[in-house]
Amino acid sequence: MESNYKHDERYFEARKRVNEIKGFYGNLASYIVLNIFFLVLNLLTSPKNLWFFWPLIGWGIGVFFHGMKVFNYMPFVNKDWEERKIRQFMEEEKRRNAEKFQ
């Protein structure tokens, strides 16, 4: 019974990761297509005033950090950090509860 539970848990974790990666690639595809559209629109309507690079830069920063998160490349806030923080908060809560009942 327990092995089925672990199997299901691993399946849902893997499915979650696949959905995160799909979401990133969807974001990246939208970024590329819409920024090409903005470039063409900008050059056709007001070539002397180049504004297309503002959404390119702003959205690009978002895509960059999204990719770092999805592919677990967050040097300071990674999965190990998350697990340590969760354990820390759980221990603090356990300690507070123990102090209440003393």
Sequence and secondary structure as in RCSB ss.txt:
>XXXX:A:sequence
MESNYKHDERYFEARKRVNEIKGFYGNLASYIVLNIFFLVLNLLTSPKNLWFFWPLIGWGIGVFFHGMKVFNYMP
FVNKDWEERKIRQFMEEEKRRNAEKFQ
>XXXX:A:secstr
 HHHHHHHHHHHHHHHHHHHHHHHHHHHHHHHHHHHHHHHHHHHH TTS  THHHHHHHHHHHHHHHHHHTT  S
SS HHHHHHHHHHHHHHHHHHHHHHT 
